[in-house]
Each structure stands twice: as structure tokens, then as C-alpha cells.
Amino acid sequence: LQEAMKGLIENTTDVFRSSIENLFLSEDREDHVTLKLSALENLAERVEALDLADGLHNLGGFKPVVECLSSSHPRLRLKAAEVVALCVQNYEPMKQVALGFGALPTLASIYSNRTEGEETRSKALHAISALVKGNVTQELWFIHNGGLANLRVDIQIGEVKIRTKALFFLSQILRSNQMLRVAFLQIENGKKELQGKGVIPEIIQNLNFPDPQVKEFVVEALISLLEYEPSAKIKSISKQFPELLGSLETRLAALQKESEGETNGEIIQTETLIQILKGSRGRAPQGSGMSVGGGAGQGGGEEPGEEGQDEVK
């Protein structure tokens, strides 16, 4: 493994330079498209393994990666979205660079295009999630520019992969964005004709979805939504969705049986949500930095992903 890593490091600069050069090729020839795809794959491998997002940008390679998001070839759009996600994930300087290059509107366009392949839409959503995380302004931009409408569709009819990512994204922005939490709750606590027409019932219905990770992020999203709310609002939600508590208790019993007496994160999360709904759990004051779903204000579990990346890609 050490020898492999050494070889990877030694030839990275040369690979970066040749790959970046290939990103500027026209796409009117199939061999050019193949070379660009190979270039993006090389960049993804090295950025992920060696944490070289800065190096890619300093060599002038990040902008053409972002431009590949607008390619007419789906394979290039997919791989470009993956590279963007790798470069910006948990790294504020590259988030700002990506935003400056216009990555967010382009990624949002890919995700909103329901004729796009699900794998490509999934990669685009992963990149959006990484790019806007912790930035309320950009989260709201995405939500108000078709993002929420598409998330709602995906958590209702999406396949497992994109449904999971959509639920994770909702749990993430609900935790960080108070305006969104207020808006979601106002719909359910407002006029009777609006009750049941918001996002909350669409989230809750996923407790009946067979995939366990989907259920995990339903619990995350509901904790993000409710953990700081006053008891009156929580009681109102419990009253409007009387089946919720029973579904959670059934889930908890199943998790405890599967774990054979061992406590795990899913059990703790489910127990926490049950306690919130019953009003039996003291909540940290908002702004204290304490959160059930994660550490000091970060919140949430790991994003659902593939092939070992920060698990959502």
C-alpha cells in the first residue's frame, strides 16, 4: 500500500497537467470525449486519495471541471459532478471558488432535469449538498429555485439511492436553517386546508419504505425539525400524525431485536425522537451548539454514498 501511495504522489503533478490539458478538448469527436472522461476519472482518484483540491485549482484545472458540468455528454456531467463534490466537501475555500465559477446553478439544473439519468442526478445532488452545507444563503437559493420541489418528488417516488440522498439533504438543511424549519411547521400548524400538504407528511411516509437507510434519514430529518421546538408545536405535530409514534416504537423494537442488546446510533436516534414527541426529553437551547444528530453544531449522520467516500456521493 505504501509503495502504491508513493507512486501515486510522485506522478500526480504530471497526471494533473495532462488531465487538465485534455479537459480543454472539443467534444465533437468520440476519442476526445473518452480522453476527457479519463481525465476526470484521474482527477477524482487523486483528489480523493491525496486531498489535492487546492493543487487542482492552482494548476488551473478546477474551472474546466466545472465547465464539464455543462457538457452534452451525460458521462462527463456525472464524473464532473463527482469531482466538484470531492473538491468542495468540508472545505470552505473551494466552496467559494466553486460558487464563483457558477457551479451551483449548473448543478441545480442537472438535478432538476428529470430526463437526466438517476445516477447523474444523484451525483449532482451530492455535489449540491457538499457545496451549500452550512451556507444559509446558498441553501435558500437552491430551495427557492426548484430544489425543494424536486426533493419532494424524490422522497415520494425516487429510487432508493436518490430518495436517501434527498432525505439526507433535507435533514442537513433543516438542522442549519431556522427559516426553513419555521416554514415547514407553519404549513402543518396553519390553516386546516393546508395541513397534510407540506413536506412533513412526505417525510413521515418514508418510515414505511423498506430500505433501512431511508428510515434512518427520516428520523434524522424529524429530529432536525423538532428538537428545538416548544412543546406545544411538538404536541400539535403528534396530534396531526397519530401513527408516527407507533411507527417509531415499532422501528425501535425491530432495531433492538436486530442489535441483540447492543446500543447503536440508529437506536439512540430513534429513542431520541420518541422522547421528543412524548415531551420527555430536555432539549438544549437553540444556538448552544449542542445537537442530537451530530457533534457541536455539525449535526446529522454521514451522508449516504458509494465506494467509500464521505458517505453521500
C-alpha positions as CSV (number, residue, x, y, z in Angstrom):
1,L,0.0,0.0,0.0
2,Q,2.9,2.4,0.9
3,E,4.5,1.8,-2.5
4,A,1.2,2.4,-4.3
5,M,0.7,5.6,-2.5
6,K,4.3,6.7,-3.1
7,G,3.8,6.1,-6.9
8,L,0.5,8.0,-6.8
9,I,2.1,11.0,-5.2
10,E,5.2,11.1,-7.4
11,N,3.3,11.2,-10.7
12,T,0.3,13.3,-9.5
13,T,1.6,16.6,-10.9
14,D,2.2,15.1,-14.4
15,V,-1.2,13.4,-14.3
16,F,-2.9,16.6,-13.3
17,R,-1.2,18.6,-16.1
18,S,-2.0,16.1,-18.8
19,S,-5.6,15.6,-17.5
20,I,-6.2,19.3,-17.3
21,E,-5.0,19.7,-20.9
22,N,-7.4,17.0,-22.0
23,L,-10.3,18.8,-20.3
24,F,-10.0,21.6,-22.9
25,L,-10.5,19.2,-25.9
26,S,-13.6,19.8,-28.0
27,E,-16.4,17.2,-27.7
28,D,-17.1,16.8,-31.4
29,R,-15.0,13.6,-31.5
30,E,-15.6,10.4,-29.6
31,D,-12.0,9.9,-28.8
32,H,-11.9,13.5,-27.3
33,V,-14.9,12.6,-25.1
34,T,-13.1,9.4,-24.0
35,L,-9.9,11.4,-23.1
36,K,-12.0,13.9,-21.1
37,L,-13.7,11.2,-19.2
38,S,-10.4,9.5,-18.4
39,A,-9.1,12.9,-17.3
40,L,-12.0,13.4,-14.9
41,E,-11.5,9.9,-13.5
42,N,-7.8,10.5,-12.9
43,L,-8.6,13.8,-11.1
44,A,-11.3,12.2,-9.0
45,E,-8.9,9.4,-7.9
46,R,-6.1,11.8,-6.8
47,V,-8.3,14.5,-5.3
48,E,-10.0,11.9,-3.1
49,A,-6.9,9.9,-2.2
50,L,-4.4,12.8,-1.7
51,D,-6.7,15.7,-0.8
52,L,-5.4,17.8,-3.6
53,A,-8.3,20.1,-4.4
54,D,-6.1,23.2,-3.9
55,G,-3.5,21.7,-6.2
56,L,-6.0,21.1,-8.9
57,H,-7.3,24.7,-8.7
58,N,-3.8,26.2,-8.6
59,L,-2.9,24.4,-11.8
60,G,-6.0,25.8,-13.5
61,G,-7.9,22.6,-13.5
62,F,-10.9,23.3,-11.4
63,K,-12.6,25.7,-13.7
64,P,-12.7,23.3,-16.7
65,V,-14.0,20.6,-14.4
66,V,-16.9,22.9,-13.5
67,E,-17.4,23.7,-17.2
68,C,-17.8,19.9,-17.9
69,L,-21.0,20.1,-15.9
70,S,-22.5,21.7,-18.9
71,S,-21.3,19.0,-21.3
72,S,-23.7,17.5,-23.7
73,H,-22.4,14.0,-22.7
74,P,-24.1,12.5,-19.6
75,R,-20.9,10.6,-18.6
76,L,-18.9,13.8,-18.4
77,R,-21.6,15.6,-16.4
78,L,-21.7,12.7,-13.9
79,K,-18.0,12.5,-13.4
80,A,-17.6,16.3,-13.3
81,A,-20.2,16.4,-10.5
82,E,-18.3,13.8,-8.6
83,V,-15.0,15.8,-8.9
84,V,-16.7,19.0,-7.8
85,A,-18.2,17.2,-4.7
86,L,-14.8,15.8,-3.8
87,C,-13.1,19.3,-4.1
88,V,-15.6,21.2,-2.0
89,Q,-16.6,18.7,0.6
90,N,-15.9,20.2,4.1
91,Y,-13.5,22.7,2.5
92,E,-14.7,26.3,2.6
93,P,-12.1,27.9,0.3
94,M,-13.0,25.6,-2.6
95,K,-16.7,26.1,-1.9
96,Q,-16.2,29.8,-2.6
97,V,-14.2,29.1,-5.7
98,A,-16.9,26.7,-7.0
99,L,-19.7,29.3,-6.3
100,G,-17.6,31.9,-8.1
101,F,-17.4,29.7,-11.1
102,G,-21.2,29.3,-11.2
103,A,-21.2,25.6,-10.1
104,L,-24.4,25.8,-8.1
105,P,-26.9,26.9,-10.8
106,T,-25.4,24.3,-13.2
107,L,-25.6,21.5,-10.7
108,A,-29.2,22.6,-9.8
109,S,-30.1,22.4,-13.5
110,I,-28.7,18.9,-13.7
111,Y,-30.6,17.8,-10.6
112,S,-33.8,19.4,-11.7
113,N,-33.7,17.8,-15.1
114,R,-35.9,14.7,-14.6
115,T,-34.9,13.4,-18.1
116,E,-31.3,13.1,-16.7
117,G,-30.1,9.7,-15.6
118,E,-30.8,9.0,-12.0
119,E,-27.1,8.3,-11.3
120,T,-26.1,11.7,-12.7
121,R,-28.9,13.5,-10.8
122,S,-27.7,11.7,-7.7
123,K,-24.1,12.9,-8.2
124,A,-25.4,16.4,-8.8
125,L,-27.4,16.4,-5.5
126,H,-24.4,15.1,-3.7
127,A,-22.3,17.9,-5.0
128,I,-25.0,20.5,-4.1
129,S,-25.2,19.1,-0.6
130,A,-21.5,19.4,-0.1
131,L,-21.4,22.9,-1.7
132,V,-24.2,24.6,0.2
133,K,-23.7,22.9,3.6
134,G,-23.6,25.5,6.3
135,N,-24.3,28.4,3.9
136,V,-27.9,29.5,4.6
137,T,-27.9,31.9,1.7
138,Q,-27.0,29.2,-0.8
139,E,-29.3,26.7,0.8
140,L,-32.2,29.1,0.4
141,W,-31.2,29.9,-3.2
142,F,-31.3,26.2,-4.0
143,I,-34.6,25.7,-2.2
144,H,-36.3,28.6,-3.9
145,N,-35.0,27.7,-7.4
146,G,-36.7,24.4,-7.8
147,G,-34.7,22.5,-5.3
148,L,-37.4,21.9,-2.7
149,A,-40.0,20.8,-5.4
150,N,-37.6,18.2,-6.7
151,L,-36.6,17.0,-3.3
152,R,-40.3,16.5,-2.5
153,V,-40.7,14.4,-5.7
154,D,-37.7,12.3,-5.0
155,I,-38.7,11.5,-1.4
156,Q,-42.1,10.3,-2.7
157,I,-41.3,8.4,-5.9
158,G,-37.5,8.3,-6.2
159,E,-35.5,5.1,-6.3
160,V,-33.6,4.1,-3.1
161,K,-30.4,5.9,-3.9
162,I,-31.7,9.4,-4.7
163,R,-34.5,9.1,-2.2
164,T,-31.9,8.5,0.5
165,K,-29.8,11.5,-0.6
166,A,-32.9,13.7,-0.8
167,L,-33.8,12.8,2.8
168,F,-30.3,13.4,4.0
169,F,-30.2,16.8,2.3
170,L,-33.4,17.8,4.0
171,S,-32.1,16.7,7.4
172,Q,-29.0,18.7,6.8
173,I,-30.7,22.0,5.8
174,L,-33.4,21.6,8.4
175,R,-30.7,21.4,11.1
176,S,-28.9,24.5,9.8
177,N,-31.7,26.7,8.5
178,Q,-34.2,28.0,11.1
179,M,-36.3,29.8,8.4
180,L,-37.0,26.5,6.7
181,R,-37.9,24.8,9.9
182,V,-40.4,27.6,10.7
183,A,-41.9,27.4,7.2
184,F,-42.4,23.7,7.3
185,L,-44.1,23.8,10.7
186,Q,-46.2,26.8,9.8
187,I,-47.8,24.8,7.0
188,E,-48.8,22.0,9.3
189,N,-49.9,24.4,12.1
190,G,-51.7,26.8,9.9
191,K,-54.9,26.8,8.0
192,K,-56.7,23.4,8.0
193,E,-56.9,23.3,4.3
194,L,-53.0,23.4,4.1
195,Q,-52.5,20.7,6.8
196,G,-51.1,17.5,5.4
197,K,-50.0,19.2,2.2
198,G,-46.4,20.2,3.3
199,V,-43.2,18.3,3.4
200,I,-43.6,16.8,6.8
201,P,-46.1,14.1,5.8
202,E,-44.0,13.3,2.8
203,I,-41.0,12.7,5.1
204,I,-43.1,10.7,7.6
205,Q,-44.5,8.3,4.9
206,N,-40.9,7.1,4.3
207,L,-40.9,5.3,7.6
208,N,-42.9,2.7,5.6
209,F,-40.2,2.5,2.9
210,P,-38.3,-0.9,3.1
211,D,-34.8,0.5,2.9
212,P,-33.2,0.9,6.4
213,Q,-31.1,3.9,5.4
214,V,-34.1,5.8,4.1
215,K,-35.7,5.3,7.6
216,E,-32.5,6.4,9.3
217,F,-32.7,9.8,7.5
218,V,-36.4,10.2,8.1
219,V,-35.5,10.1,11.8
220,E,-32.6,12.5,11.3
221,A,-34.9,14.9,9.4
222,L,-37.6,14.8,12.0
223,I,-35.1,15.4,14.9
224,S,-33.6,18.3,12.9
225,L,-37.1,19.8,12.5
226,L,-38.4,19.3,16.0
227,E,-35.6,19.2,18.6
228,Y,-35.6,23.0,19.3
229,E,-39.4,23.5,19.0
230,P,-41.6,24.3,22.0
231,S,-43.8,21.5,23.4
232,A,-47.0,23.0,22.1
233,K,-45.8,22.7,18.5
234,I,-44.5,19.2,19.0
235,K,-47.8,18.1,20.5
236,S,-49.6,19.6,17.5
237,I,-47.4,17.6,15.1
238,S,-48.0,14.4,17.2
239,K,-51.8,15.0,17.1
240,Q,-51.8,15.6,13.3
241,F,-49.7,12.4,12.7
242,P,-51.0,9.9,15.3
243,E,-49.4,7.0,13.5
244,L,-45.9,8.5,13.8
245,L,-45.2,7.5,17.4
246,G,-46.4,3.9,16.9
247,S,-44.3,3.6,13.7
248,L,-41.2,4.8,15.6
249,E,-41.8,2.4,18.5
250,T,-42.2,-0.5,16.1
251,R,-38.9,0.6,14.4
252,L,-37.2,0.8,17.8
253,A,-38.3,-2.7,18.8
254,A,-37.0,-4.1,15.5
255,L,-33.7,-2.3,15.8
256,Q,-33.2,-3.5,19.4
257,K,-34.0,-7.1,18.3
258,E,-31.5,-6.9,15.4
259,S,-28.8,-5.5,17.7
260,E,-29.2,-8.3,20.2
261,G,-29.0,-5.9,23.2
262,E,-26.2,-3.7,21.8
263,T,-26.9,0.0,21.5
264,N,-26.1,1.7,18.2
265,G,-26.6,5.1,16.6
266,E,-29.9,4.2,15.0
267,I,-31.4,3.1,18.3
268,I,-30.2,6.2,20.0
269,Q,-31.7,8.5,17.3
270,T,-35.0,6.7,17.3
271,E,-35.2,6.8,21.1
272,T,-34.4,10.5,21.0
273,L,-37.2,11.2,18.5
274,I,-39.7,9.2,20.6
275,Q,-38.7,11.2,23.7
276,I,-39.1,14.5,21.8
277,L,-42.6,13.5,20.6
278,K,-43.6,12.4,24.1
279,G,-42.2,15.6,25.6
280,S,-39.9,13.7,27.9
281,R,-36.6,14.9,26.7
282,G,-35.0,18.2,27.7
283,R,-33.6,20.0,24.7
284,A,-30.5,22.1,24.5
285,P,-31.3,25.8,23.9
286,Q,-31.1,26.8,20.3
287,G,-27.7,28.3,19.5
288,S,-25.9,26.3,22.2
289,G,-24.1,24.3,19.6
290,M,-25.4,21.0,21.0
291,S,-27.3,18.7,18.8
292,V,-28.6,15.2,19.0
293,G,-27.8,14.2,15.5
294,G,-24.1,15.0,15.5
295,G,-21.3,16.9,17.1
296,A,-21.1,20.6,18.1
297,G,-23.4,22.2,15.6
298,Q,-22.4,20.0,12.7
299,G,-25.5,17.7,13.0
300,G,-26.6,14.7,11.2
301,G,-25.1,11.4,10.3
302,E,-22.8,10.7,7.5
303,E,-24.1,11.3,4.0
304,P,-25.2,8.2,2.1
305,G,-22.6,7.5,-0.5
306,E,-20.8,5.0,-2.7
307,E,-17.4,3.4,-2.9
308,G,-16.3,4.6,0.5
309,Q,-16.5,8.3,0.1
310,D,-17.8,10.6,2.8
311,E,-20.9,8.6,2.6
312,V,-23.3,10.9,0.2
313,K,-22.0,10.9,-3.3
